[in-house]
Amino acid sequence: MTTPALPAPLLAYLEQRDAARADAVRTFLTALTDRERALIRDAAVMGYVRGRMHPAGEEHPKDSAVLVEVVDACLAFPDLYPAVNAVQAEANR
């Protein structure tokens, strides 16, 4: 059994929405400073990594616990997450 193809107008709409979302992300990231962009990158990547490591079926923690876990994990790997660690180094001066 084959799945019927989506109608062309729907496909066109979905492509337009994908492009609009990509433009919104580019606009947002372009508006940030290099440091802000680097911080978001470090935290987003570590958040993704920690999320992939979350055990299936286990309750998801509150956002404050996730924030602490992600920052702690970023600080544990200064070579991989230099922007987060630069903030830590600045705070220690």
C-alpha positions, 0 to 999 in steps of 0.5 A: 500500500502506498501513501498518497502524495500531498497536494501541490498547494500544501507542499508549496505552503509547507515550503514557504513556512520552512523558509519563513522560519529559517529567515526568522532564525537568521534574523534573530541570530544576526541581531545577537552579538558574537558572544550572545550567539556563542552562549546560545550555541553552547547551551543549545548543543549541551541541552540537546546532548543532555536531552538525548541522554535523558532516560526514556520514560523518566519524568522530565525535570523542571526548567530550573533543574535543566538549566543547572544541569546544562550549565554544569555540563558545559562548565565540565567541558571548557574546550567544547563550550568556550563561551559558557566557560568564558563567562565563568572565567570573567566572573572569577576575575 
